[in-house]
């Protein structure tokens, strides 16, 4: 603050540097109001009480560290050291008291207007003051070897006790943590293995469903939300039956039995034989039909119940089943079994009437849902 005032002061136009400083020009001291009694040898300073005192005017106490605006002046000397006097006014009343320095004893003494407050219960160490030995005490300790040894030993004990407090706490903490290093290492390695297993499981799940980020573990909120989801019992039963048939089948079992020419006309309606599920005609029974035709025939037989798939209701059911299976195959790219296997045979075995197949809608060429190879690759049956 003072530095800012010193560097930003105003220079009037009638000021001449040859006549002196700006303070001399305006008739002001650099210390300003603090130097109002400087002609009497008094300077106003801030003084802090070195100890607690009792004021003689109001009989109230002033604690150590209370600051006053004191009048400082030199009243004498102790050898070459000046003796200073600090005169100040009590903040409880208008009484003045004076405190002087004591260079001989390296202390302060109250000379007027107050008295020192003595605390019998407070020792010199508690007050933070320095106790200076007398010359007699100093010479006695210098000549007394036992006293010298005792004092040095006490100094060592005090130093060790102050340092041992923190070191002991740290040692106790270290001993408690590393009392069994093998068990601690085993615990840490177990936690690392469990964490690696969780990460590997999450990455495997992400690869299986085809996402490029790590999946978080299941939370209780997800489990609670999943329990609230309910499905129709009939649709669930159909889905479970379909999944069971898919898992029990083989992907490449009927690949060679598919017809080589998908463009030729077939007789789509055949009466059932006495053996049950075989159909005569075409190329020798139901084995001559394509995979899609077999699936359509199976769904038509199971949907109609009487062997004829010409009803409007059964046609919509067949289309819905085909669309559902096709979307399942397209969505799940990691499916390892044929989703259309054994559906026609299981459905035809349950039906005791004639097996009726319905051709694909608005197409003379049946398009299979799953490609089992080109028609020109296998020429063994031609």
Secondary structure, 3 states (H helix, E strand, C coil): CHHHHHHCCCCCCCCCHHHCCHHHHHCCCCCHHHHCCHHHCCEEEEEECCCCEEECCCCCEECCCCEEEEEEEEEEEECCEEEEEEEEECCCCCCEEEEEEECCCCEEEEEECEEECCCCCCCHHHHCCCCCCCHHHHHHHHHCHHHHHHHHHHHHHHHHHHHHHHHHHHHHHHHHHCCCHHHHHHHHHHHHHHHHHHHHHHHHHHHHHCCCCCCCCCCHHHHHHHHCCCCCHHHHHHHHHHHHHHHHCCCCCCCCCCCCCCCCCCCCECCECCCCCCECCCCCCHHHCCHHHHHHHHHHHHHHCCCCCCCHHHHHHHHHHHHHHHHHHHHCCCCCCCCCCCHHHHHHHHCCCCCECCCCCCCCCCCCCCCCCCCCCCCCCC
